[in-house]
Protein backbone atom coordinates (compact mmCIF):
# COMPACT_ATOMS: atom_id res chain seq x y z
CA UNK A 1 0.00 0.00 0.00
CA UNK A 2 1.36 3.41 -0.97
CA UNK A 3 2.47 5.40 2.11
CA UNK A 4 0.49 8.51 2.92
CA UNK A 5 2.13 11.84 3.74
CA UNK A 6 1.47 11.12 7.42
CA UNK A 7 3.18 7.73 7.11
CA UNK A 8 6.14 9.33 5.40
CA UNK A 9 6.52 12.14 7.94
CA UNK A 10 6.32 9.56 10.71
CA UNK A 11 9.00 7.58 8.91
CA UNK A 12 11.20 10.68 8.63
CA UNK A 13 10.95 11.18 12.39
CA UNK A 14 11.79 7.54 12.97
CA UNK A 15 14.60 7.30 10.41
CA UNK A 16 15.89 10.89 10.65
CA UNK A 17 19.47 9.64 10.73
CA UNK A 18 19.27 8.38 7.12
CA UNK A 19 18.92 11.87 5.51
CA UNK A 20 21.49 13.23 7.98
CA UNK A 21 23.94 10.47 7.07
CA UNK A 22 23.32 11.05 3.36
CA UNK A 23 23.97 14.78 3.86
CA UNK A 24 27.29 14.02 5.55
CA UNK A 25 28.26 11.63 2.76
CA UNK A 26 27.18 14.20 0.17
CA UNK A 27 29.23 16.88 1.89
CA UNK A 28 32.29 14.63 1.92
CA UNK A 29 31.81 13.79 -1.75
CA UNK A 30 31.30 17.46 -2.56
CA UNK A 31 34.51 18.49 -0.83
CA UNK A 32 36.36 15.66 -2.56
CA UNK A 33 34.96 16.66 -5.95
CA UNK A 34 35.84 20.31 -5.38
CA UNK A 35 39.39 19.58 -4.26
CA UNK A 36 40.21 16.46 -6.28
CA UNK A 37 41.60 18.61 -9.07
CA UNK A 38 44.10 21.30 -8.15
CA UNK A 39 42.73 24.53 -6.81
CA UNK A 40 46.01 26.29 -7.66
CA UNK A 41 46.96 27.09 -11.24
CA UNK A 42 49.98 28.90 -12.64
CA UNK A 43 49.55 31.38 -15.50
CA UNK A 44 52.20 32.69 -17.82
CA UNK A 45 52.44 34.76 -21.02
CA UNK A 46 54.82 34.52 -23.93
CA UNK A 47 54.91 37.64 -26.13
CA UNK A 48 55.89 37.03 -29.74
CA UNK A 49 56.59 39.89 -32.13
CA UNK A 50 55.66 39.74 -35.79
CA UNK A 51 58.44 40.87 -38.14
CA UNK A 52 58.10 44.43 -39.41
CA UNK A 53 58.61 43.44 -43.03
CA UNK A 54 55.94 40.75 -43.16
CA UNK A 55 53.54 41.30 -40.23
CA UNK A 56 52.48 37.71 -40.58
CA UNK A 57 51.09 38.00 -44.11
CA UNK A 58 50.95 34.70 -45.95
CA UNK A 59 49.98 34.58 -49.65
CA UNK A 60 48.21 31.30 -49.04
CA UNK A 61 45.48 33.14 -47.07
CA UNK A 62 42.73 35.18 -48.74
CA UNK A 63 43.56 38.81 -49.35
CA UNK A 64 40.64 39.80 -47.14
CA UNK A 65 42.37 38.42 -44.01
CA UNK A 66 44.06 40.96 -41.79
CA UNK A 67 47.71 40.68 -40.93
CA UNK A 68 46.85 39.99 -37.28
CA UNK A 69 44.40 37.20 -38.16
CA UNK A 70 46.89 35.47 -40.42
CA UNK A 71 49.69 35.76 -37.87
CA UNK A 72 47.51 34.41 -35.05
CA UNK A 73 46.45 31.42 -37.13
CA UNK A 74 50.02 30.57 -38.02
CA UNK A 75 51.09 31.01 -34.39
CA UNK A 76 48.36 28.59 -33.28
CA UNK A 77 49.65 26.03 -35.76
CA UNK A 78 53.19 26.52 -34.43
CA UNK A 79 51.94 25.87 -30.89
CA UNK A 80 50.47 22.51 -31.86
CA UNK A 81 53.78 21.52 -33.44
CA UNK A 82 55.73 22.78 -30.40
CA UNK A 83 53.56 20.81 -27.95
CA UNK A 84 54.47 17.64 -29.85
CA UNK A 85 58.21 18.42 -29.92
CA UNK A 86 60.48 16.08 -27.99
CA UNK A 87 62.03 18.67 -25.60
CA UNK A 88 58.59 19.87 -24.47
CA UNK A 89 57.28 16.33 -24.07
CA UNK A 90 60.38 15.28 -22.08
CA UNK A 91 60.04 18.27 -19.75
CA UNK A 92 56.38 17.50 -19.01
CA UNK A 93 57.06 13.78 -18.62
CA UNK A 94 59.56 14.54 -15.84
CA UNK A 95 56.60 15.82 -13.81
CA UNK A 96 54.22 13.00 -14.69
CA UNK A 97 52.37 14.91 -17.42
CA UNK A 98 51.87 12.61 -20.37
CA UNK A 99 50.21 13.17 -23.73
CA UNK A 100 46.92 11.76 -22.38
CA UNK A 101 46.81 14.09 -19.38
CA UNK A 102 48.59 17.08 -20.89
CA UNK A 103 45.46 18.51 -22.48
CA UNK A 104 43.77 18.67 -19.07
CA UNK A 105 46.70 20.06 -17.11
CA UNK A 106 48.49 22.27 -19.65
CA UNK A 107 46.48 24.71 -21.77
CA UNK A 108 47.97 27.02 -24.39
CA UNK A 109 46.10 29.63 -26.38
CA UNK A 110 47.25 32.13 -29.00
CA UNK A 111 45.47 35.49 -28.83
CA UNK A 112 45.57 38.34 -31.38
CA UNK A 113 48.76 40.37 -31.30
CA UNK A 114 51.18 37.46 -30.80
CA UNK A 115 50.36 36.76 -27.14
CA UNK A 116 50.37 33.10 -26.03
CA UNK A 117 48.61 32.29 -22.76
CA UNK A 118 49.82 29.30 -20.76
CA UNK A 119 47.93 27.74 -17.85
CA UNK A 120 49.26 24.86 -15.75
CA UNK A 121 47.12 22.96 -13.24
CA UNK A 122 49.45 22.35 -10.28
CA UNK A 123 48.21 18.83 -9.56
CA UNK A 124 50.66 17.10 -7.25
CA UNK A 125 53.00 20.09 -7.32
CA UNK A 126 53.69 22.75 -4.75
CA UNK A 127 53.24 26.37 -5.71
CA UNK A 128 57.00 26.84 -6.12
CA UNK A 129 57.31 23.69 -8.25
CA UNK A 130 54.41 24.79 -10.40
CA UNK A 131 55.95 28.19 -11.03
CA UNK A 132 59.33 26.64 -11.91
CA UNK A 133 57.74 24.11 -14.27
CA UNK A 134 55.64 26.78 -15.98
CA UNK A 135 58.72 28.98 -16.55
CA UNK A 136 60.70 26.06 -18.00
CA UNK A 137 57.74 25.03 -20.13
CA UNK A 138 57.26 28.58 -21.46
CA UNK A 139 60.97 28.78 -22.37
CA UNK A 140 60.93 25.43 -24.19
CA UNK A 141 57.65 26.27 -25.94
CA UNK A 142 58.97 29.63 -27.11
CA UNK A 143 62.15 28.01 -28.43
CA UNK A 144 60.16 25.32 -30.25
CA UNK A 145 57.84 27.92 -31.83
CA UNK A 146 60.76 30.07 -33.04
CA UNK A 147 62.48 26.97 -34.41
CA UNK A 148 59.34 25.96 -36.33
CA UNK A 149 58.84 29.47 -37.66
CA UNK A 150 62.45 29.86 -38.76
CA UNK A 151 62.15 26.74 -40.91
CA UNK A 152 59.36 28.35 -42.95
CA UNK A 153 59.94 30.05 -46.32
CA UNK A 154 58.61 33.33 -44.90
CA UNK A 155 59.19 33.54 -41.12
CA UNK A 156 56.76 35.82 -39.36
CA UNK A 157 58.22 35.99 -35.82
CA UNK A 158 61.12 37.96 -34.35
CA UNK A 159 63.70 35.59 -32.81
CA UNK A 160 63.54 36.89 -29.22
CA UNK A 161 60.07 36.41 -27.61
CA UNK A 162 59.42 37.78 -24.14
CA UNK A 163 58.54 35.25 -21.43
CA UNK A 164 56.83 36.88 -18.45
CA UNK A 165 57.14 35.81 -14.82
CA UNK A 166 54.63 33.05 -13.95
CA UNK A 167 51.88 33.88 -11.47
CA UNK A 168 50.18 31.31 -9.21
CA UNK A 169 46.43 31.73 -8.85
CA UNK A 170 44.36 30.04 -6.17
CA UNK A 171 41.03 28.91 -7.61
CA UNK A 172 37.83 29.48 -5.66
CA UNK A 173 35.86 26.50 -4.39
CA UNK A 174 33.24 25.60 -6.96
CA UNK A 175 29.80 25.75 -5.35
CA UNK A 176 28.43 23.53 -8.10
CA UNK A 177 30.95 20.82 -7.34
CA UNK A 178 30.26 21.18 -3.62
CA UNK A 179 26.49 21.55 -3.76
CA UNK A 180 25.57 18.98 -6.40
CA UNK A 181 26.72 15.89 -4.43
CA UNK A 182 25.02 17.24 -1.30
CA UNK A 183 21.73 17.75 -3.15
CA UNK A 184 21.92 14.35 -4.83
CA UNK A 185 22.73 12.50 -1.60
CA UNK A 186 19.94 14.32 0.24
CA UNK A 187 17.52 13.13 -2.44
CA UNK A 188 18.90 9.61 -2.04
CA UNK A 189 18.34 9.79 1.74
CA UNK A 190 14.78 11.08 1.38
CA UNK A 191 13.95 8.42 -1.22
CA UNK A 192 15.52 5.72 0.98
CA UNK A 193 13.22 6.66 3.86
CA UNK A 194 10.22 6.49 1.51
CA UNK A 195 11.28 3.03 0.29
CA UNK A 196 11.68 1.81 3.87
CA UNK A 197 8.28 3.18 4.88
CA UNK A 198 6.71 1.62 1.80
CA UNK A 199 8.43 -1.74 2.37
CA UNK A 200 7.50 -1.89 6.05
CA UNK A 201 3.96 -0.61 5.55
CA UNK A 202 3.36 -0.37 9.29
CA UNK A 203 0.14 0.73 10.97
CA UNK A 204 0.78 3.37 13.61
CA UNK A 205 -2.61 4.69 14.71
CA UNK A 206 -6.28 3.80 14.74
CA UNK A 207 -6.89 6.50 12.14
CA UNK A 208 -4.70 4.55 9.73
CA UNK A 209 -7.11 1.64 10.07
CA UNK A 210 -10.30 3.65 9.73
CA UNK A 211 -9.20 6.11 7.04
CA UNK A 212 -6.92 4.01 4.88
CA UNK A 213 -8.36 0.53 5.27
CA UNK A 214 -11.96 1.65 5.90
CA UNK A 215 -12.21 -1.07 8.55
CA UNK A 216 -14.18 -0.90 11.78
CA UNK A 217 -11.94 -0.31 14.77
CA UNK A 218 -13.62 -2.07 17.71
CA UNK A 219 -11.32 -0.40 20.17
CA UNK A 220 -7.81 -0.02 21.49
CA UNK A 221 -6.01 -1.52 24.45
CA UNK A 222 -3.17 0.08 26.32
CA UNK A 223 -3.06 -2.21 29.36
CA UNK A 224 -5.80 -0.60 31.48
CA UNK A 225 -8.56 -2.71 33.06
CA UNK A 226 -11.23 -0.49 31.53
CA UNK A 227 -10.05 -1.47 28.06
CA UNK A 228 -11.39 -4.99 28.54
CA UNK A 229 -14.94 -3.83 29.26
CA UNK A 230 -14.90 -1.36 26.36
CA UNK A 231 -13.84 -4.12 23.98
CA UNK A 232 -16.41 -6.55 25.39
CA UNK A 233 -19.22 -4.02 24.91
CA UNK A 234 -18.05 -3.37 21.37
CA UNK A 235 -18.05 -7.10 20.59
CA UNK A 236 -21.62 -7.68 21.84
CA UNK A 237 -22.99 -4.39 20.47
CA UNK A 238 -26.42 -4.73 18.80
CA UNK A 239 -26.60 -8.44 19.61
CA UNK A 240 -29.38 -9.77 21.84
CA UNK A 241 -28.21 -13.38 21.91
CA UNK A 242 -24.86 -14.74 22.99
CA UNK A 243 -21.79 -13.60 21.09
CA UNK A 244 -18.82 -15.63 19.98
CA UNK A 245 -15.76 -13.60 18.98
CA UNK A 246 -12.55 -14.86 17.40
CA UNK A 247 -9.37 -12.91 18.17
CA UNK A 248 -6.70 -13.32 15.48
CA UNK A 249 -3.23 -11.83 16.18
CA UNK A 250 -1.45 -10.00 13.34
CA UNK A 251 2.26 -9.49 13.99
CA UNK A 252 4.67 -10.50 16.72
CA UNK A 253 3.40 -7.99 19.29
CA UNK A 254 -0.20 -9.18 18.99
CA UNK A 255 0.86 -12.83 19.17
CA UNK A 256 2.56 -12.19 22.49
CA UNK A 257 -0.41 -10.27 23.93
CA UNK A 258 -3.37 -12.18 22.53
CA UNK A 259 -3.78 -14.52 25.51
CA UNK A 260 -3.72 -11.73 28.07
CA UNK A 261 -6.07 -9.62 25.95
CA UNK A 262 -8.69 -12.36 25.63
CA UNK A 263 -8.59 -12.99 29.36
CA UNK A 264 -8.90 -9.27 30.07
CA UNK A 265 -12.04 -9.06 27.91
CA UNK A 266 -13.60 -12.13 29.54
CA UNK A 267 -12.76 -11.00 33.08
CA UNK A 268 -14.13 -7.51 32.45
CA UNK A 269 -17.39 -8.97 31.11
CA UNK A 270 -17.67 -11.35 34.06
CA UNK A 271 -17.10 -8.48 36.49
CA UNK A 272 -20.29 -6.93 35.12
CA UNK A 273 -22.23 -10.08 36.14
CA UNK A 274 -22.34 -11.43 32.58
CA UNK A 275 -21.25 -14.96 31.65
CA UNK A 276 -17.98 -15.16 29.76
CA UNK A 277 -15.85 -17.94 28.46
CA UNK A 278 -12.44 -18.25 26.75
CA UNK A 279 -11.22 -21.02 24.49
CA UNK A 280 -8.71 -21.65 21.75
CA UNK A 281 -9.39 -21.95 18.05
CA UNK A 282 -8.44 -25.64 18.17
CA UNK A 283 -11.06 -26.30 20.85
CA UNK A 284 -13.74 -24.39 18.95
CA UNK A 285 -12.90 -26.11 15.68
CA UNK A 286 -13.60 -29.53 17.23
CA UNK A 287 -16.94 -28.42 18.71
CA UNK A 288 -18.12 -25.41 16.69
CA UNK A 289 -21.80 -25.72 17.63
CA UNK A 290 -21.73 -26.02 21.40
CA UNK A 291 -25.27 -25.28 22.63
CA UNK A 292 -25.73 -22.06 24.55
CA UNK A 293 -27.19 -22.44 28.05
CA UNK A 294 -30.73 -20.99 28.24
CA UNK A 295 -29.75 -18.61 31.06
CA UNK A 296 -26.72 -17.29 29.13
CA UNK A 297 -28.30 -15.10 26.46
CA UNK A 298 -25.60 -12.49 27.02
CA UNK A 299 -22.75 -14.99 27.03
CA UNK A 300 -19.51 -13.70 25.53
CA UNK A 301 -17.38 -16.53 24.21
CA UNK A 302 -13.88 -15.30 23.36
CA UNK A 303 -12.00 -17.64 21.04
CA UNK A 304 -8.27 -17.13 20.64
CA UNK A 305 -6.36 -18.05 17.48
CA UNK A 306 -3.25 -18.58 19.57
CA UNK A 307 -1.36 -20.07 16.62
CA UNK A 308 -2.30 -17.39 14.16
CA UNK A 309 -4.49 -17.80 11.12
CA UNK A 310 -4.06 -21.56 10.78
CA UNK A 311 -6.55 -24.24 9.74
CA UNK A 312 -8.18 -24.34 13.19
CA UNK A 313 -8.62 -20.55 13.18
CA UNK A 314 -10.23 -20.64 9.73
CA UNK A 315 -12.59 -23.40 10.78
CA UNK A 316 -13.47 -21.56 13.98
CA UNK A 317 -14.09 -18.37 11.98
CA UNK A 318 -16.99 -20.04 10.19
CA UNK A 319 -18.93 -20.40 13.45
CA UNK A 320 -18.34 -17.03 15.18
CA UNK A 321 -20.22 -13.76 15.11
CA UNK A 322 -17.24 -11.40 15.10
CA UNK A 323 -13.64 -11.83 13.95
CA UNK A 324 -11.33 -9.28 15.56
CA UNK A 325 -7.91 -8.87 13.94
CA UNK A 326 -5.53 -7.74 16.70
CA UNK A 327 -2.55 -5.62 15.62
CA UNK A 328 0.17 -3.81 17.55
CA UNK A 329 0.65 -0.20 16.45
CA UNK A 330 4.09 0.21 14.94
CA UNK A 331 4.38 -3.55 14.49
CA UNK A 332 1.33 -4.62 12.46
CA UNK A 333 1.57 -4.16 8.71
CA UNK A 334 -1.03 -3.15 6.16
CA UNK A 335 -0.31 -6.10 3.89
CA UNK A 336 -0.62 -8.64 6.72
CA UNK A 337 -3.86 -7.12 7.96
CA UNK A 338 -5.47 -6.92 4.54
CA UNK A 339 -4.29 -10.42 3.60
CA UNK A 340 -5.84 -11.86 6.76
CA UNK A 341 -9.08 -9.95 6.15
CA UNK A 342 -9.36 -11.20 2.58
CA UNK A 343 -8.72 -14.80 3.63
CA UNK A 344 -11.33 -14.65 6.39
CA UNK A 345 -13.93 -13.00 4.15
CA UNK A 346 -13.88 -16.11 1.96
CA UNK A 347 -14.70 -18.52 4.78
CA UNK A 348 -17.01 -16.61 7.12
CA UNK A 349 -20.01 -14.30 7.08
CA UNK A 350 -19.03 -12.89 10.46
CA UNK A 351 -18.20 -9.23 10.92
CA UNK A 352 -14.49 -8.60 10.52
CA UNK A 353 -13.09 -5.75 12.63
CA UNK A 354 -9.82 -4.63 14.21
CA UNK A 355 -8.45 -4.17 17.73
CA UNK A 356 -5.34 -2.01 18.14
CA UNK A 357 -2.67 -2.43 20.81
CA UNK A 358 -1.03 0.84 21.75
CA UNK A 359 2.67 1.23 22.51
CA UNK A 360 1.93 1.38 26.22
CA UNK A 361 0.38 -2.07 26.04
CA UNK A 362 3.38 -3.36 24.18
C-alpha positions in Angstrom: 0.0 0.0 0.0 1.4 3.4 -1.0 2.5 5.4 2.1 0.5 8.5 2.9 2.1 11.8 3.7 1.5 11.1 7.4 3.2 7.7 7.1 6.1 9.3 5.4 6.5 12.1 7.9 6.3 9.6 10.7 9.0 7.6 8.9 11.2 10.7 8.6 11.0 11.2 12.4 11.8 7.5 13.0 14.6 7.3 10.4 15.9 10.9 10.7 19.5 9.6 10.7 19.3 8.4 7.1 18.9 11.9 5.5 21.5 13.2 8.0 23.9 10.5 7.1 23.3 11.0 3.4 24.0 14.8 3.9 27.3 14.0 5.6 28.3 11.6 2.8 27.2 14.2 0.2 29.2 16.9 1.9 32.3 14.6 1.9 31.8 13.8 -1.8 31.3 17.5 -2.6 34.5 18.5 -0.8 36.4 15.7 -2.6 35.0 16.7 -5.9 35.8 20.3 -5.4 39.4 19.6 -4.3 40.2 16.5 -6.3 41.6 18.6 -9.1 44.1 21.3 -8.1 42.7 24.5 -6.8 46.0 26.3 -7.7 47.0 27.1 -11.2 50.0 28.9 -12.6 49.5 31.4 -15.5 52.2 32.7 -17.8 52.4 34.8 -21.0 54.8 34.5 -23.9 54.9 37.6 -26.1 55.9 37.0 -29.7 56.6 39.9 -32.1 55.7 39.7 -35.8 58.4 40.9 -38.1 58.1 44.4 -39.4 58.6 43.4 -43.0 55.9 40.7 -43.2 53.5 41.3 -40.2 52.5 37.7 -40.6 51.1 38.0 -44.1 51.0 34.7 -45.9 50.0 34.6 -49.6 48.2 31.3 -49.0 45.5 33.1 -47.1 42.7 35.2 -48.7 43.6 38.8 -49.3 40.6 39.8 -47.1 42.4 38.4 -44.0 44.1 41.0 -41.8 47.7 40.7 -40.9 46.8 40.0 -37.3 44.4 37.2 -38.2 46.9 35.5 -40.4 49.7 35.8 -37.9 47.5 34.4 -35.1 46.4 31.4 -37.1 50.0 30.6 -38.0 51.1 31.0 -34.4 48.4 28.6 -33.3 49.7 26.0 -35.8 53.2 26.5 -34.4 51.9 25.9 -30.9 50.5 22.5 -31.9 53.8 21.5 -33.4 55.7 22.8 -30.4 53.6 20.8 -27.9 54.5 17.6 -29.8 58.2 18.4 -29.9 60.5 16.1 -28.0 62.0 18.7 -25.6 58.6 19.9 -24.5 57.3 16.3 -24.1 60.4 15.3 -22.1 60.0 18.3 -19.8 56.4 17.5 -19.0 57.1 13.8 -18.6 59.6 14.5 -15.8 56.6 15.8 -13.8 54.2 13.0 -14.7 52.4 14.9 -17.4 51.9 12.6 -20.4 50.2 13.2 -23.7 46.9 11.8 -22.4 46.8 14.1 -19.4 48.6 17.1 -20.9 45.5 18.5 -22.5 43.8 18.7 -19.1 46.7 20.1 -17.1 48.5 22.3 -19.6 46.5 24.7 -21.8 48.0 27.0 -24.4 46.1 29.6 -26.4 47.3 32.1 -29.0 45.5 35.5 -28.8 45.6 38.3 -31.4 48.8 40.4 -31.3 51.2 37.5 -30.8 50.4 36.8 -27.1 50.4 33.1 -26.0 48.6 32.3 -22.8 49.8 29.3 -20.8 47.9 27.7 -17.9 49.3 24.9 -15.8 47.1 23.0 -13.2 49.4 22.3 -10.3 48.2 18.8 -9.6 50.7 17.1 -7.2 53.0 20.1 -7.3 53.7 22.7 -4.8 53.2 26.4 -5.7 57.0 26.8 -6.1 57.3 23.7 -8.2 54.4 24.8 -10.4 55.9 28.2 -11.0 59.3 26.6 -11.9 57.7 24.1 -14.3 55.6 26.8 -16.0 58.7 29.0 -16.5 60.7 26.1 -18.0 57.7 25.0 -20.1 57.3 28.6 -21.5 61.0 28.8 -22.4 60.9 25.4 -24.2 57.6 26.3 -25.9 59.0 29.6 -27.1 62.2 28.0 -28.4 60.2 25.3 -30.3 57.8 27.9 -31.8 60.8 30.1 -33.0 62.5 27.0 -34.4 59.3 26.0 -36.3 58.8 29.5 -37.7 62.4 29.9 -38.8 62.1 26.7 -40.9 59.4 28.4 -42.9 59.9 30.1 -46.3 58.6 33.3 -44.9 59.2 33.5 -41.1 56.8 35.8 -39.4 58.2 36.0 -35.8 61.1 38.0 -34.4 63.7 35.6 -32.8 63.5 36.9 -29.2 60.1 36.4 -27.6 59.4 37.8 -24.1 58.5 35.2 -21.4 56.8 36.9 -18.4 57.1 35.8 -14.8 54.6 33.0 -13.9 51.9 33.9 -11.5 50.2 31.3 -9.2 46.4 31.7 -8.8 44.4 30.0 -6.2 41.0 28.9 -7.6 37.8 29.5 -5.7 35.9 26.5 -4.4 33.2 25.6 -7.0 29.8 25.7 -5.3 28.4 23.5 -8.1 31.0 20.8 -7.3 30.3 21.2 -3.6 26.5 21.5 -3.8 25.6 19.0 -6.4 26.7 15.9 -4.4 25.0 17.2 -1.3 21.7 17.8 -3.1 21.9 14.3 -4.8 22.7 12.5 -1.6 19.9 14.3 0.2 17.5 13.1 -2.4 18.9 9.6 -2.0 18.3 9.8 1.7 14.8 11.1 1.4 13.9 8.4 -1.2 15.5 5.7 1.0 13.2 6.7 3.9 10.2 6.5 1.5 11.3 3.0 0.3 11.7 1.8 3.9 8.3 3.2 4.9 6.7 1.6 1.8 8.4 -1.7 2.4 7.5 -1.9 6.0 4.0 -0.6 5.5 3.4 -0.4 9.3 0.1 0.7 11.0 0.8 3.4 13.6 -2.6 4.7 14.7 -6.3 3.8 14.7 -6.9 6.5 12.1 -4.7 4.6 9.7 -7.1 1.6 10.1 -10.3 3.6 9.7 -9.2 6.1 7.0 -6.9 4.0 4.9 -8.4 0.5 5.3 -12.0 1.6 5.9 -12.2 -1.1 8.5 -14.2 -0.9 11.8 -11.9 -0.3 14.8 -13.6 -2.1 17.7 -11.3 -0.4 20.2 -7.8 0.0 21.5 -6.0 -1.5 24.4 -3.2 0.1 26.3 -3.1 -2.2 29.4 -5.8 -0.6 31.5 -8.6 -2.7 33.1 -11.2 -0.5 31.5 -10.0 -1.5 28.1 -11.4 -5.0 28.5 -14.9 -3.8 29.3 -14.9 -1.4 26.4 -13.8 -4.1 24.0 -16.4 -6.5 25.4 -19.2 -4.0 24.9 -18.1 -3.4 21.4 -18.0 -7.1 20.6 -21.6 -7.7 21.8 -23.0 -4.4 20.5 -26.4 -4.7 18.8 -26.6 -8.4 19.6 -29.4 -9.8 21.8 -28.2 -13.4 21.9 -24.9 -14.7 23.0 -21.8 -13.6 21.1 -18.8 -15.6 20.0 -15.8 -13.6 19.0 -12.5 -14.9 17.4 -9.4 -12.9 18.2 -6.7 -13.3 15.5 -3.2 -11.8 16.2 -1.5 -10.0 13.3 2.3 -9.5 14.0 4.7 -10.5 16.7 3.4 -8.0 19.3 -0.2 -9.2 19.0 0.9 -12.8 19.2 2.6 -12.2 22.5 -0.4 -10.3 23.9 -3.4 -12.2 22.5 -3.8 -14.5 25.5 -3.7 -11.7 28.1 -6.1 -9.6 26.0 -8.7 -12.4 25.6 -8.6 -13.0 29.4 -8.9 -9.3 30.1 -12.0 -9.1 27.9 -13.6 -12.1 29.5 -12.8 -11.0 33.1 -14.1 -7.5 32.5 -17.4 -9.0 31.1 -17.7 -11.4 34.1 -17.1 -8.5 36.5 -20.3 -6.9 35.1 -22.2 -10.1 36.1 -22.3 -11.4 32.6 -21.3 -15.0 31.6 -18.0 -15.2 29.8 -15.8 -17.9 28.5 -12.4 -18.3 26.8 -11.2 -21.0 24.5 -8.7 -21.7 21.8 -9.4 -21.9 18.1 -8.4 -25.6 18.2 -11.1 -26.3 20.9 -13.7 -24.4 19.0 -12.9 -26.1 15.7 -13.6 -29.5 17.2 -16.9 -28.4 18.7 -18.1 -25.4 16.7 -21.8 -25.7 17.6 -21.7 -26.0 21.4 -25.3 -25.3 22.6 -25.7 -22.1 24.6 -27.2 -22.4 28.1 -30.7 -21.0 28.2 -29.8 -18.6 31.1 -26.7 -17.3 29.1 -28.3 -15.1 26.5 -25.6 -12.5 27.0 -22.8 -15.0 27.0 -19.5 -13.7 25.5 -17.4 -16.5 24.2 -13.9 -15.3 23.4 -12.0 -17.6 21.0 -8.3 -17.1 20.6 -6.4 -18.0 17.5 -3.2 -18.6 19.6 -1.4 -20.1 16.6 -2.3 -17.4 14.2 -4.5 -17.8 11.1 -4.1 -21.6 10.8 -6.5 -24.2 9.7 -8.2 -24.3 13.2 -8.6 -20.6 13.2 -10.2 -20.6 9.7 -12.6 -23.4 10.8 -13.5 -21.6 14.0 -14.1 -18.4 12.0 -17.0 -20.0 10.2 -18.9 -20.4 13.5 -18.3 -17.0 15.2 -20.2 -13.8 15.1 -17.2 -11.4 15.1 -13.6 -11.8 13.9 -11.3 -9.3 15.6 -7.9 -8.9 13.9 -5.5 -7.7 16.7 -2.6 -5.6 15.6 0.2 -3.8 17.6 0.7 -0.2 16.5 4.1 0.2 14.9 4.4 -3.6 14.5 1.3 -4.6 12.5 1.6 -4.2 8.7 -1.0 -3.2 6.2 -0.3 -6.1 3.9 -0.6 -8.6 6.7 -3.9 -7.1 8.0 -5.5 -6.9 4.5 -4.3 -10.4 3.6 -5.8 -11.9 6.8 -9.1 -9.9 6.2 -9.4 -11.2 2.6 -8.7 -14.8 3.6 -11.3 -14.7 6.4 -13.9 -13.0 4.2 -13.9 -16.1 2.0 -14.7 -18.5 4.8 -17.0 -16.6 7.1 -20.0 -14.3 7.1 -19.0 -12.9 10.5 -18.2 -9.2 10.9 -14.5 -8.6 10.5 -13.1 -5.7 12.6 -9.8 -4.6 14.2 -8.5 -4.2 17.7 -5.3 -2.0 18.1 -2.7 -2.4 20.8 -1.0 0.8 21.8 2.7 1.2 22.5 1.9 1.4 26.2 0.4 -2.1 26.0 3.4 -3.4 24.2 
